[in-house]
Amino acid sequence: MSISLDQLEHKVDQMVAICASLRSENQDLRAHVASLEADKAALTRKIDLTCERLEGLMERLPEE
């Protein structure tokens, strides 16, 4: 019976280690997603500004 308890203890230890690893990975992924979302927002602002500038330039072009 002690062998099966030892095996169970080992499996529980493995599960705890896996959970800790997954928790850490999840935190890293959440931080990465937040960073990507911030980058996306910055790029969207740049695109919007560029569109506004292009529209302004197009308005200044002479009609054909």
PDBQT receptor file of N, H, CA, C and O in Angstrom, charges set to zero:
ATOM      1  N   MET A   1       0.810  -1.187   0.000  1.00  0.00    +0.000 N 
ATOM      2  CA  MET A   1       0.000   0.000   0.000  1.00  0.00    +0.000 C 
ATOM      3  C   MET A   1       0.859   1.259   0.000  1.00  0.00    +0.000 C 
ATOM      4  O   MET A   1       0.463   2.265  -0.588  1.00  0.00    +0.000 OA
ATOM      5  N   SER A   2       2.023   1.231   0.643  1.00  0.00    +0.000 N 
ATOM      6  H   SER A   2       2.344   0.413   1.121  1.00  0.00    +0.000 HD
ATOM      7  CA  SER A   2       2.874   2.416   0.667  1.00  0.00    +0.000 C 
ATOM      8  C   SER A   2       3.419   2.725  -0.723  1.00  0.00    +0.000 C 
ATOM      9  O   SER A   2       3.713   3.882  -1.024  1.00  0.00    +0.000 OA
ATOM     10  N   ILE A   3       3.555   1.727  -1.559  1.00  0.00    +0.000 N 
ATOM     11  H   ILE A   3       3.316   0.788  -1.314  1.00  0.00    +0.000 HD
ATOM     12  CA  ILE A   3       4.030   1.974  -2.922  1.00  0.00    +0.000 C 
ATOM     13  C   ILE A   3       2.995   2.792  -3.686  1.00  0.00    +0.000 C 
ATOM     14  O   ILE A   3       3.350   3.744  -4.380  1.00  0.00    +0.000 OA
ATOM     15  N   SER A   4       1.742   2.435  -3.568  1.00  0.00    +0.000 N 
ATOM     16  H   SER A   4       1.454   1.662  -3.004  1.00  0.00    +0.000 HD
ATOM     17  CA  SER A   4       0.719   3.188  -4.287  1.00  0.00    +0.000 C 
ATOM     18  C   SER A   4       0.590   4.600  -3.722  1.00  0.00    +0.000 C 
ATOM     19  O   SER A   4       0.309   5.530  -4.478  1.00  0.00    +0.000 OA
ATOM     20  N   LEU A   5       0.785   4.787  -2.427  1.00  0.00    +0.000 N 
ATOM     21  H   LEU A   5       1.013   4.031  -1.813  1.00  0.00    +0.000 HD
ATOM     22  CA  LEU A   5       0.765   6.129  -1.848  1.00  0.00    +0.000 C 
ATOM     23  C   LEU A   5       1.954   6.943  -2.331  1.00  0.00    +0.000 C 
ATOM     24  O   LEU A   5       1.827   8.139  -2.593  1.00  0.00    +0.000 OA
ATOM     25  N   ASP A   6       3.100   6.305  -2.447  1.00  0.00    +0.000 N 
ATOM     26  H   ASP A   6       3.203   5.333  -2.234  1.00  0.00    +0.000 HD
ATOM     27  CA  ASP A   6       4.279   6.985  -2.984  1.00  0.00    +0.000 C 
ATOM     28  C   ASP A   6       4.045   7.407  -4.433  1.00  0.00    +0.000 C 
ATOM     29  O   ASP A   6       4.417   8.506  -4.843  1.00  0.00    +0.000 OA
ATOM     30  N   GLN A   7       3.425   6.517  -5.193  1.00  0.00    +0.000 N 
ATOM     31  H   GLN A   7       3.123   5.624  -4.860  1.00  0.00    +0.000 HD
ATOM     32  CA  GLN A   7       3.116   6.850  -6.589  1.00  0.00    +0.000 C 
ATOM     33  C   GLN A   7       2.127   8.006  -6.663  1.00  0.00    +0.000 C 
ATOM     34  O   GLN A   7       2.277   8.915  -7.480  1.00  0.00    +0.000 OA
ATOM     35  N   LEU A   8       1.128   7.961  -5.810  1.00  0.00    +0.000 N 
ATOM     36  H   LEU A   8       1.007   7.223  -5.146  1.00  0.00    +0.000 HD
ATOM     37  CA  LEU A   8       0.147   9.035  -5.778  1.00  0.00    +0.000 C 
ATOM     38  C   LEU A   8       0.802  10.364  -5.385  1.00  0.00    +0.000 C 
ATOM     39  O   LEU A   8       0.504  11.403  -5.974  1.00  0.00    +0.000 OA
ATOM     40  N   GLU A   9       1.680  10.329  -4.404  1.00  0.00    +0.000 N 
ATOM     41  H   GLU A   9       1.922   9.485  -3.925  1.00  0.00    +0.000 HD
ATOM     42  CA  GLU A   9       2.386  11.536  -3.984  1.00  0.00    +0.000 C 
ATOM     43  C   GLU A   9       3.222  12.098  -5.126  1.00  0.00    +0.000 C 
ATOM     44  O   GLU A   9       3.262  13.309  -5.343  1.00  0.00    +0.000 OA
ATOM     45  N   HIS A  10       3.885  11.208  -5.850  1.00  0.00    +0.000 N 
ATOM     46  H   HIS A  10       3.851  10.224  -5.674  1.00  0.00    +0.000 HD
ATOM     47  CA  HIS A  10       4.707  11.630  -6.990  1.00  0.00    +0.000 C 
ATOM     48  C   HIS A  10       3.831  12.277  -8.064  1.00  0.00    +0.000 C 
ATOM     49  O   HIS A  10       4.197  13.310  -8.625  1.00  0.00    +0.000 OA
ATOM     50  N   LYS A  11       2.686  11.678  -8.347  1.00  0.00    +0.000 N 
ATOM     51  H   LYS A  11       2.389  10.839  -7.891  1.00  0.00    +0.000 HD
ATOM     52  CA  LYS A  11       1.793  12.237  -9.364  1.00  0.00    +0.000 C 
ATOM     53  C   LYS A  11       1.234  13.593  -8.917  1.00  0.00    +0.000 C 
ATOM     54  O   LYS A  11       1.096  14.508  -9.729  1.00  0.00    +0.000 OA
ATOM     55  N   VAL A  12       0.920  13.716  -7.651  1.00  0.00    +0.000 N 
ATOM     56  H   VAL A  12       1.033  12.973  -6.991  1.00  0.00    +0.000 HD
ATOM     57  CA  VAL A  12       0.435  14.993  -7.139  1.00  0.00    +0.000 C 
ATOM     58  C   VAL A  12       1.528  16.051  -7.260  1.00  0.00    +0.000 C 
ATOM     59  O   VAL A  12       1.253  17.186  -7.652  1.00  0.00    +0.000 OA
ATOM     60  N   ASP A  13       2.744  15.691  -6.932  1.00  0.00    +0.000 N 
ATOM     61  H   ASP A  13       2.967  14.769  -6.614  1.00  0.00    +0.000 HD
ATOM     62  CA  ASP A  13       3.867  16.623  -7.076  1.00  0.00    +0.000 C 
ATOM     63  C   ASP A  13       4.031  17.065  -8.531  1.00  0.00    +0.000 C 
ATOM     64  O   ASP A  13       4.283  18.237  -8.811  1.00  0.00    +0.000 OA
ATOM     65  N   GLN A  14       3.885  16.114  -9.445  1.00  0.00    +0.000 N 
ATOM     66  H   GLN A  14       3.680  15.162  -9.217  1.00  0.00    +0.000 HD
ATOM     67  CA  GLN A  14       3.986  16.437 -10.866  1.00  0.00    +0.000 C 
ATOM     68  C   GLN A  14       2.869  17.408 -11.280  1.00  0.00    +0.000 C 
ATOM     69  O   GLN A  14       3.109  18.365 -12.016  1.00  0.00    +0.000 OA
ATOM     70  N   MET A  15       1.659  17.146 -10.801  1.00  0.00    +0.000 N 
ATOM     71  H   MET A  15       1.465  16.368 -10.203  1.00  0.00    +0.000 HD
ATOM     72  CA  MET A  15       0.521  18.009 -11.133  1.00  0.00    +0.000 C 
ATOM     73  C   MET A  15       0.740  19.422 -10.589  1.00  0.00    +0.000 C 
ATOM     74  O   MET A  15       0.443  20.404 -11.269  1.00  0.00    +0.000 OA
ATOM     75  N   VAL A  16       1.252  19.522  -9.383  1.00  0.00    +0.000 N 
ATOM     76  H   VAL A  16       1.494  18.725  -8.831  1.00  0.00    +0.000 HD
ATOM     77  CA  VAL A  16       1.518  20.833  -8.787  1.00  0.00    +0.000 C 
ATOM     78  C   VAL A  16       2.566  21.572  -9.619  1.00  0.00    +0.000 C 
ATOM     79  O   VAL A  16       2.430  22.770  -9.865  1.00  0.00    +0.000 OA
ATOM     80  N   ALA A  17       3.598  20.873 -10.046  1.00  0.00    +0.000 N 
ATOM     81  H   ALA A  17       3.709  19.899  -9.846  1.00  0.00    +0.000 HD
ATOM     82  CA  ALA A  17       4.645  21.497 -10.861  1.00  0.00    +0.000 C 
ATOM     83  C   ALA A  17       4.086  21.948 -12.207  1.00  0.00    +0.000 C 
ATOM     84  O   ALA A  17       4.416  23.034 -12.683  1.00  0.00    +0.000 OA
ATOM     85  N   ILE A  18       3.254  21.131 -12.814  1.00  0.00    +0.000 N 
ATOM     86  H   ILE A  18       2.986  20.248 -12.427  1.00  0.00    +0.000 HD
ATOM     87  CA  ILE A  18       2.646  21.487 -14.100  1.00  0.00    +0.000 C 
ATOM     88  C   ILE A  18       1.750  22.705 -13.932  1.00  0.00    +0.000 C 
ATOM     89  O   ILE A  18       1.783  23.619 -14.757  1.00  0.00    +0.000 OA
ATOM     90  N   CYS A  19       0.955  22.726 -12.878  1.00  0.00    +0.000 N 
ATOM     91  H   CYS A  19       0.928  21.984 -12.208  1.00  0.00    +0.000 HD
ATOM     92  CA  CYS A  19       0.069  23.875 -12.632  1.00  0.00    +0.000 C 
ATOM     93  C   CYS A  19       0.873  25.161 -12.442  1.00  0.00    +0.000 C 
ATOM     94  O   CYS A  19       0.501  26.212 -12.964  1.00  0.00    +0.000 OA
ATOM     95  N   ALA A  20       1.955  25.077 -11.709  1.00  0.00    +0.000 N 
ATOM     96  H   ALA A  20       2.257  24.224 -11.285  1.00  0.00    +0.000 HD
ATOM     97  CA  ALA A  20       2.798  26.255 -11.492  1.00  0.00    +0.000 C 
ATOM     98  C   ALA A  20       3.404  26.725 -12.809  1.00  0.00    +0.000 C 
ATOM     99  O   ALA A  20       3.464  27.924 -13.082  1.00  0.00    +0.000 OA
ATOM    100  N   SER A  21       3.849  25.778 -13.616  1.00  0.00    +0.000 N 
ATOM    101  H   SER A  21       3.800  24.804 -13.395  1.00  0.00    +0.000 HD
ATOM    102  CA  SER A  21       4.431  26.116 -14.910  1.00  0.00    +0.000 C 
ATOM    103  C   SER A  21       3.392  26.769 -15.821  1.00  0.00    +0.000 C 
ATOM    104  O   SER A  21       3.681  27.765 -16.484  1.00  0.00    +0.000 OA
ATOM    105  N   LEU A  22       2.193  26.212 -15.852  1.00  0.00    +0.000 N 
ATOM    106  H   LEU A  22       1.958  25.402 -15.313  1.00  0.00    +0.000 HD
ATOM    107  CA  LEU A  22       1.134  26.761 -16.688  1.00  0.00    +0.000 C 
ATOM    108  C   LEU A  22       0.692  28.137 -16.197  1.00  0.00    +0.000 C 
ATOM    109  O   LEU A  22       0.382  29.011 -17.006  1.00  0.00    +0.000 OA
ATOM    110  N   ARG A  23       0.662  28.335 -14.905  1.00  0.00    +0.000 N 
ATOM    111  H   ARG A  23       0.914  27.625 -14.247  1.00  0.00    +0.000 HD
ATOM    112  CA  ARG A  23       0.295  29.645 -14.350  1.00  0.00    +0.000 C 
ATOM    113  C   ARG A  23       1.319  30.697 -14.787  1.00  0.00    +0.000 C 
ATOM    114  O   ARG A  23       0.958  31.809 -15.175  1.00  0.00    +0.000 OA
ATOM    115  N   SER A  24       2.580  30.331 -14.717  1.00  0.00    +0.000 N 
ATOM    116  H   SER A  24       2.873  29.429 -14.402  1.00  0.00    +0.000 HD
ATOM    117  CA  SER A  24       3.637  31.258 -15.133  1.00  0.00    +0.000 C 
ATOM    118  C   SER A  24       3.541  31.557 -16.630  1.00  0.00    +0.000 C 
ATOM    119  O   SER A  24       3.653  32.708 -17.053  1.00  0.00    +0.000 OA
ATOM    120  N   GLU A  25       3.336  30.517 -17.413  1.00  0.00    +0.000 N 
ATOM    121  H   GLU A  25       3.245  29.583 -17.069  1.00  0.00    +0.000 HD
ATOM    122  CA  GLU A  25       3.209  30.696 -18.861  1.00  0.00    +0.000 C 
ATOM    123  C   GLU A  25       1.997  31.578 -19.181  1.00  0.00    +0.000 C 
ATOM    124  O   GLU A  25       2.062  32.433 -20.064  1.00  0.00    +0.000 OA
ATOM    125  N   ASN A  26       0.906  31.367 -18.468  1.00  0.00    +0.000 N 
ATOM    126  H   ASN A  26       0.853  30.672 -17.751  1.00  0.00    +0.000 HD
ATOM    127  CA  ASN A  26      -0.298  32.158 -18.685  1.00  0.00    +0.000 C 
ATOM    128  C   ASN A  26      -0.040  33.636 -18.387  1.00  0.00    +0.000 C 
ATOM    129  O   ASN A  26      -0.483  34.505 -19.137  1.00  0.00    +0.000 OA
ATOM    130  N   GLN A  27       0.664  33.918 -17.311  1.00  0.00    +0.000 N 
ATOM    131  H   GLN A  27       1.023  33.211 -16.701  1.00  0.00    +0.000 HD
ATOM    132  CA  GLN A  27       1.002  35.308 -16.979  1.00  0.00    +0.000 C 
ATOM    133  C   GLN A  27       1.866  35.930 -18.071  1.00  0.00    +0.000 C 
ATOM    134  O   GLN A  27       1.653  37.076 -18.469  1.00  0.00    +0.000 OA
ATOM    135  N   ASP A  28       2.844  35.160 -18.551  1.00  0.00    +0.000 N 
ATOM    136  H   ASP A  28       3.017  34.229 -18.228  1.00  0.00    +0.000 HD
ATOM    137  CA  ASP A  28       3.700  35.665 -19.624  1.00  0.00    +0.000 C 
ATOM    138  C   ASP A  28       2.888  35.956 -20.884  1.00  0.00    +0.000 C 
ATOM    139  O   ASP A  28       3.091  36.978 -21.539  1.00  0.00    +0.000 OA
ATOM    140  N   LEU A  29       1.976  35.058 -21.217  1.00  0.00    +0.000 N 
ATOM    141  H   LEU A  29       1.812  34.227 -20.685  1.00  0.00    +0.000 HD
ATOM    142  CA  LEU A  29       1.153  35.240 -22.416  1.00  0.00    +0.000 C 
ATOM    143  C   LEU A  29       0.226  36.445 -22.265  1.00  0.00    +0.000 C 
ATOM    144  O   LEU A  29       0.020  37.193 -23.221  1.00  0.00    +0.000 OA
ATOM    145  N   ARG A  30      -0.329  36.634 -21.078  1.00  0.00    +0.000 N 
ATOM    146  H   ARG A  30      -0.161  36.027 -20.302  1.00  0.00    +0.000 HD
ATOM    147  CA  ARG A  30      -1.191  37.801 -20.853  1.00  0.00    +0.000 C 
ATOM    148  C   ARG A  30      -0.400  39.099 -21.019  1.00  0.00    +0.000 C 
ATOM    149  O   ARG A  30      -0.898  40.062 -21.602  1.00  0.00    +0.000 OA
ATOM    150  N   ALA A  31       0.814  39.123 -20.514  1.00  0.00    +0.000 N 
ATOM    151  H   ALA A  31       1.218  38.340 -20.040  1.00  0.00    +0.000 HD
ATOM    152  CA  ALA A  31       1.661  40.308 -20.660  1.00  0.00    +0.000 C 
ATOM    153  C   ALA A  31       1.992  40.550 -22.135  1.00  0.00    +0.000 C 
ATOM    154  O   ALA A  31       2.005  41.691 -22.599  1.00  0.00    +0.000 OA
ATOM    155  N   HIS A  32       2.254  39.478 -22.853  1.00  0.00    +0.000 N 
ATOM    156  H   HIS A  32       2.243  38.552 -22.476  1.00  0.00    +0.000 HD
ATOM    157  CA  HIS A  32       2.572  39.587 -24.284  1.00  0.00    +0.000 C 
ATOM    158  C   HIS A  32       1.358  40.115 -25.058  1.00  0.00    +0.000 C 
ATOM    159  O   HIS A  32       1.502  40.972 -25.930  1.00  0.00    +0.000 OA
ATOM    160  N   VAL A  33       0.184  39.611 -24.743  1.00  0.00    +0.000 N 
ATOM    161  H   VAL A  33       0.068  38.915 -24.035  1.00  0.00    +0.000 HD
ATOM    162  CA  VAL A  33      -1.040  40.076 -25.402  1.00  0.00    +0.000 C 
ATOM    163  C   VAL A  33      -1.257  41.558 -25.118  1.00  0.00    +0.000 C 
ATOM    164  O   VAL A  33      -1.603  42.317 -26.024  1.00  0.00    +0.000 OA
ATOM    165  N   ALA A  34      -1.060  41.969 -23.887  1.00  0.00    +0.000 N 
ATOM    166  H   ALA A  34      -0.779  41.352 -23.152  1.00  0.00    +0.000 HD
ATOM    167  CA  ALA A  34      -1.229  43.380 -23.540  1.00  0.00    +0.000 C 
ATOM    168  C   ALA A  34      -0.257  44.255 -24.336  1.00  0.00    +0.000 C 
ATOM    169  O   ALA A  34      -0.623  45.334 -24.802  1.00  0.00    +0.000 OA
ATOM    170  N   SER A  35       0.961  43.791 -24.484  1.00  0.00    +0.000 N 
ATOM    171  H   SER A  35       1.258  42.914 -24.106  1.00  0.00    +0.000 HD
ATOM    172  CA  SER A  35       1.960  44.528 -25.253  1.00  0.00    +0.000 C 
ATOM    173  C   SER A  35       1.554  44.614 -26.726  1.00  0.00    +0.000 C 
ATOM    174  O   SER A  35       1.679  45.669 -27.346  1.00  0.00    +0.000 OA
ATOM    175  N   LEU A  36       1.075  43.513 -27.277  1.00  0.00    +0.000 N 
ATOM    176  H   LEU A  36       0.973  42.656 -26.773  1.00  0.00    +0.000 HD
ATOM    177  CA  LEU A  36       0.641  43.508 -28.678  1.00  0.00    +0.000 C 
ATOM    178  C   LEU A  36      -0.570  44.416 -28.888  1.00  0.00    +0.000 C 
ATOM    179  O   LEU A  36      -0.678  45.084 -29.916  1.00  0.00    +0.000 OA
ATOM    180  N   GLU A  37      -1.469  44.438 -27.920  1.00  0.00    +0.000 N 
ATOM    181  H   GLU A  37      -1.381  43.896 -27.085  1.00  0.00    +0.000 HD
ATOM    182  CA  GLU A  37      -2.638  45.320 -28.033  1.00  0.00    +0.000 C 
ATOM    183  C   GLU A  37      -2.220  46.786 -28.001  1.00  0.00    +0.000 C 
ATOM    184  O   GLU A  37      -2.784  47.607 -28.724  1.00  0.00    +0.000 OA
ATOM    185  N   ALA A  38      -1.247  47.115 -27.178  1.00  0.00    +0.000 N 
ATOM    186  H   ALA A  38      -0.789  46.447 -26.590  1.00  0.00    +0.000 HD
ATOM    187  CA  ALA A  38      -0.741  48.485 -27.130  1.00  0.00    +0.000 C 
ATOM    188  C   ALA A  38      -0.068  48.842 -28.452  1.00  0.00    +0.000 C 
ATOM    189  O   ALA A  38      -0.254  49.948 -28.961  1.00  0.00    +0.000 OA
ATOM    190  N   ASP A  39       0.707  47.925 -29.010  1.00  0.00    +0.000 N 
ATOM    191  H   ASP A  39       0.858  47.027 -28.598  1.00  0.00    +0.000 HD
ATOM    192  CA  ASP A  39       1.346  48.159 -30.309  1.00  0.00    +0.000 C 
ATOM    193  C   ASP A  39       0.298  48.371 -31.398  1.00  0.00    +0.000 C 
ATOM    194  O   ASP A  39       0.435  49.254 -32.244  1.00  0.00    +0.000 OA
ATOM    195  N   LYS A  40      -0.752  47.547 -31.363  1.00  0.00    +0.000 N 
ATOM    196  H   LYS A  40      -0.863  46.830 -30.675  1.00  0.00    +0.000 HD
ATOM    197  CA  LYS A  40      -1.820  47.657 -32.353  1.00  0.00    +0.000 C 
ATOM    198  C   LYS A  40      -2.489  49.021 -32.257  1.00  0.00    +0.000 C 
ATOM    199  O   LYS A  40      -2.751  49.657 -33.277  1.00  0.00    +0.000 OA
ATOM    200  N   ALA A  41      -2.765  49.470 -31.047  1.00  0.00    +0.000 N 
ATOM    201  H   ALA A  41      -2.553  48.953 -30.218  1.00  0.00    +0.000 HD
ATOM    202  CA  ALA A  41      -3.403  50.774 -30.864  1.00  0.00    +0.000 C 
ATOM    203  C   ALA A  41      -2.514  51.894 -31.405  1.00  0.00    +0.000 C 
ATOM    204  O   ALA A  41      -3.003  52.820 -32.053  1.00  0.00    +0.000 OA
ATOM    205  N   ALA A  42      -1.221  51.811 -31.143  1.00  0.00    +0.000 N 
ATOM    206  H   ALA A  42      -0.824  51.059 -30.617  1.00  0.00    +0.000 HD
ATOM    207  CA  ALA A  42      -0.286  52.832 -31.641  1.00  0.00    +0.000 C 
ATOM    208  C   ALA A  42      -0.244  52.826 -33.167  1.00  0.00    +0.000 C 
ATOM    209  O   ALA A  42      -0.234  53.885 -33.795  1.00  0.00    +0.000 OA
ATOM    210  N   LEU A  43      -0.220  51.651 -33.754  1.00  0.00    +0.000 N 
ATOM    211  H   LEU A  43      -0.227  50.790 -33.244  1.00  0.00    +0.000 HD
ATOM    212  CA  LEU A  43      -0.191  51.559 -35.220  1.00  0.00    +0.000 C 
ATOM    213  C   LEU A  43      -1.500  52.069 -35.827  1.00  0.00    +0.000 C 
ATOM    214  O   LEU A  43      -1.487  52.712 -36.876  1.00  0.00    +0.000 OA
ATOM    215  N   THR A  44      -2.609  51.789 -35.182  1.00  0.00    +0.000 N 
ATOM    216  H   THR A  44      -2.619  51.267 -34.329  1.00  0.00    +0.000 HD
ATOM    217  CA  THR A  44      -3.896  52.281 -35.668  1.00  0.00    +0.000 C 
ATOM    218  C   THR A  44      -3.926  53.804 -35.661  1.00  0.00    +0.000 C 
ATOM    219  O   THR A  44      -4.421  54.427 -36.600  1.00  0.00    +0.000 OA
ATOM    220  N   ARG A  45      -3.390  54.405 -34.589  1.00  0.00    +0.000 N 
ATOM    221  H   ARG A  45      -2.988  53.899 -33.826  1.00  0.00    +0.000 HD
ATOM    222  CA  ARG A  45      -3.324  55.868 -34.530  1.00  0.00    +0.000 C 
ATOM    223  C   ARG A  45      -2.449  56.415 -35.662  1.00  0.00    +0.000 C 
ATOM    224  O   ARG A  45      -2.793  57.418 -36.289  1.00  0.00    +0.000 OA
ATOM    225  N   LYS A  46      -1.322  55.754 -35.920  1.00  0.00    +0.000 N 
ATOM    226  H   LYS A  46      -1.042  54.939 -35.411  1.00  0.00    +0.000 HD
ATOM    227  CA  LYS A  46      -0.438  56.207 -36.998  1.00  0.00    +0.000 C 
ATOM    228  C   LYS A  46      -1.129  56.095 -38.354  1.00  0.00    +0.000 C 
ATOM    229  O   LYS A  46      -0.992  56.985 -39.193  1.00  0.00    +0.000 OA
ATOM    230  N   ILE A  47      -1.863  55.020 -38.572  1.00  0.00    +0.000 N 
ATOM    231  H   ILE A  47      -1.975  54.297 -37.891  1.00  0.00    +0.000 HD
ATOM    232  CA  ILE A  47      -2.580  54.836 -39.835  1.00  0.00    +0.000 C 
ATOM    233  C   ILE A  47      -3.632  55.922 -39.998  1.00  0.00    +0.000 C 
ATOM    234  O   ILE A  47      -3.770  56.504 -41.074  1.00  0.00    +0.000 OA
ATOM    235  N   ASP A  48      -4.373  56.194 -38.931  1.00  0.00    +0.000 N 
ATOM    236  H   ASP A  48      -4.261  55.721 -38.057  1.00  0.00    +0.000 HD
ATOM    237  CA  ASP A  48      -5.402  57.231 -38.996  1.00  0.00    +0.000 C 
ATOM    238  C   ASP A  48      -4.784  58.590 -39.319  1.00  0.00    +0.000 C 
ATOM    239  O   ASP A  48      -5.308  59.333 -40.149  1.00  0.00    +0.000 OA
ATOM    240  N   LEU A  49      -3.687  58.909 -38.671  1.00  0.00    +0.000 N 
ATOM    241  H   LEU A  49      -3.262  58.305 -37.996  1.00  0.00    +0.000 HD
ATOM    242  CA  LEU A  49      -3.010  60.181 -38.926  1.00  0.00    +0.000 C 
ATOM    243  C   LEU A  49      -2.519  60.253 -40.369  1.00  0.00    +0.000 C 
ATOM    244  O   LEU A  49      -2.645  61.289 -41.022  1.00  0.00    +0.000 OA
ATOM    245  N   THR A  50      -1.966  59.165 -40.858  1.00  0.00    +0.000 N 
ATOM    246  H   THR A  50      -1.863  58.324 -40.328  1.00  0.00    +0.000 HD
ATOM    247  CA  THR A  50      -1.483  59.128 -42.239  1.00  0.00    +0.000 C 
ATOM    248  C   THR A  50      -2.633  59.304 -43.224  1.00  0.00    +0.000 C 
ATOM    249  O   THR A  50      -2.490  60.009 -44.223  1.00  0.00    +0.000 OA
ATOM    250  N   CYS A  51      -3.767  58.673 -42.951  1.00  0.00    +0.000 N 
ATOM    251  H   CYS A  51      -3.883  58.101 -42.140  1.00  0.00    +0.000 HD
ATOM    252  CA  CYS A  51      -4.937  58.841 -43.822  1.00  0.00    +0.000 C 
ATOM    253  C   CYS A  51      -5.389  60.294 -43.849  1.00  0.00    +0.000 C 
ATOM    254  O   CYS A  51      -5.716  60.831 -44.907  1.00  0.00    +0.000 OA
ATOM    255  N   GLU A  52      -5.405  60.924 -42.685  1.00  0.00    +0.000 N 
ATOM    256  H   GLU A  52      -5.139  60.488 -41.825  1.00  0.00    +0.000 HD
ATOM    257  CA  GLU A  52      -5.790  62.336 -42.627  1.00  0.00    +0.000 C 
ATOM    258  C   GLU A  52      -4.830  63.200 -43.435  1.00  0.00    +0.000 C 
ATOM    259  O   GLU A  52      -5.263  64.103 -44.151  1.00  0.00    +0.000 OA
ATOM    260  N   ARG A  53      -3.558  62.938 -43.329  1.00  0.00    +0.000 N 
ATOM    261  H   ARG A  53      -3.206  62.205 -42.747  1.00  0.00    +0.000 HD
ATOM    262  CA  ARG A  53      -2.563  63.713 -44.086  1.00  0.00    +0.000 C 
ATOM    263  C   ARG A  53      -2.737  63.506 -45.589  1.00  0.00    +0.000 C 
ATOM    264  O   ARG A  53      -2.672  64.453 -46.372  1.00  0.00    +0.000 OA
ATOM    265  N   LEU A  54      -2.960  62.241 -45.977  1.00  0.00    +0.000 N 
ATOM    266  H   LEU A  54      -3.012  61.471 -45.341  1.00  0.00    +0.000 HD
ATOM    267  CA  LEU A  54      -3.147  61.964 -47.405  1.00  0.00    +0.000 C 
ATOM    268  C   LEU A  54      -4.400  62.639 -47.937  1.00  0.00    +0.000 C 
ATOM    269  O   LEU A  54      -4.393  63.179 -49.043  1.00  0.00    +0.000 OA
ATOM    270  N   GLU A  55      -5.458  62.614 -47.170  1.00  0.00    +0.000 N 
ATOM    271  H   GLU A  55      -5.464  62.175 -46.271  1.00  0.00    +0.000 HD
ATOM    272  CA  GLU A  55      -6.681  63.282 -47.598  1.00  0.00    +0.000 C 
ATOM    273  C   GLU A  55      -6.444  64.778 -47.761  1.00  0.00    +0.000 C 
ATOM    274  O   GLU A  55      -6.934  65.389 -48.710  1.00  0.00    +0.000 OA
ATOM    275  N   GLY A  56      -5.689  65.369 -46.829  1.00  0.00    +0.000 N 
ATOM    276  H   GLY A  56      -5.291  64.872 -46.057  1.00  0.00    +0.000 HD
ATOM    277  CA  GLY A  56      -5.362  66.785 -46.939  1.00  0.00    +0.000 C 
ATOM    278  C   GLY A  56      -4.544  67.081 -48.189  1.00  0.00    +0.000 C 
ATOM    279  O   GLY A  56      -4.781  68.080 -48.868  1.00  0.00    +0.000 OA
ATOM    280  N   LEU A  57      -3.586  66.219 -48.494  1.00  0.00    +0.000 N 
ATOM    281  H   LEU A  57      -3.393  65.407 -47.943  1.00  0.00    +0.000 HD
ATOM    282  CA  LEU A  57      -2.777  66.408 -49.698  1.00  0.00    +0.000 C 
ATOM    283  C   LEU A  57      -3.613  66.240 -50.963  1.00  0.00    +0.000 C 
ATOM    284  O   LEU A  57      -3.434  66.979 -51.930  1.00  0.00    +0.000 OA
ATOM    285  N   MET A  58      -4.512  65.280 -50.956  1.00  0.00    +0.000 N 
ATOM    286  H   MET A  58      -4.657  64.680 -50.170  1.00  0.00    +0.000 HD
ATOM    287  CA  MET A  58      -5.352  65.039 -52.131  1.00  0.00    +0.000 C 
ATOM    288  C   MET A  58      -6.279  66.224 -52.381  1.00  0.00    +0.000 C 
ATOM    289  O   MET A  58      -6.579  66.543 -53.532  1.00  0.00    +0.000 OA
ATOM    290  N   GLU A  59      -6.732  66.874 -51.322  1.00  0.00    +0.000 N 
ATOM    291  H   GLU A  59      -6.488  66.616 -50.387  1.00  0.00    +0.000 HD
ATOM    292  CA  GLU A  59      -7.589  68.046 -51.484  1.00  0.00    +0.000 C 
ATOM    293  C   GLU A  59      -6.827  69.213 -52.121  1.00  0.00    +0.000 C 
ATOM    294  O   GLU A  59      -7.417  70.063 -52.788  1.00  0.00    +0.000 OA
ATOM    295  N   ARG A  60      -5.535  69.239 -51.909  1.00  0.00    +0.000 N 
ATOM    296  H   ARG A  60      -5.056  68.548 -51.367  1.00  0.00    +0.000 HD
ATOM    297  CA  ARG A  60      -4.716  70.326 -52.448  1.00  0.00    +0.000 C 
ATOM    298  C   ARG A  60      -4.322  70.104 -53.915  1.00  0.00    +0.000 C 
ATOM    299  O   ARG A  60      -3.895  71.039 -54.593  1.00  0.00    +0.000 OA
ATOM    300  N   LEU A  61      -4.464  68.887 -54.391  1.00  0.00    +0.000 N 
ATOM    301  H   LEU A  61      -4.811  68.128 -53.841  1.00  0.00    +0.000 HD
ATOM    302  CA  LEU A  61      -4.094  68.594 -55.785  1.00  0.00    +0.000 C 
ATOM    303  C   LEU A  61      -5.056  69.309 -56.733  1.00  0.00    +0.000 C 
ATOM    304  O   LEU A  61      -6.256  69.399 -56.476  1.00  0.00    +0.000 OA
ATOM    305  N   PRO A  62      -4.512  69.803 -57.810  1.00  0.00    +0.000 N 
ATOM    306  CA  PRO A  62      -5.406  70.463 -58.765  1.00  0.00    +0.000 C 
ATOM    307  C   PRO A  62      -6.325  69.452 -59.476  1.00  0.00    +0.000 C 
ATOM    308  O   PRO A  62      -5.949  68.302 -59.705  1.00  0.00    +0.000 OA
ATOM    309  N   GLU A  63      -7.512  69.906 -59.810  1.00  0.00    +0.000 N 
ATOM    310  H   GLU A  63      -7.817  70.840 -59.624  1.00  0.00    +0.000 HD
ATOM    311  CA  GLU A  63      -8.453  69.057 -60.551  1.00  0.00    +0.000 C 
ATOM    312  C   GLU A  63      -7.946  68.868 -61.960  1.00  0.00    +0.000 C 
ATOM    313  O   GLU A  63      -7.318  69.771 -62.513  1.00  0.00    +0.000 OA
ATOM    314  N   GLU A  64      -8.196  67.748 -62.541  1.00  0.00    +0.000 N 
ATOM    315  H   GLU A  64      -8.706  67.015 -62.092  1.00  0.00    +0.000 HD
ATOM    316  CA  GLU A  64      -7.735  67.497 -63.920  1.00  0.00    +0.000 C 
ATOM    317  C   GLU A  64      -8.717  68.005 -64.928  1.00  0.00    +0.000 C 
ATOM    318  O   GLU A  64      -8.489  67.877 -66.130  1.00  0.00    +0.000 OA
TER     319      GLU A  64
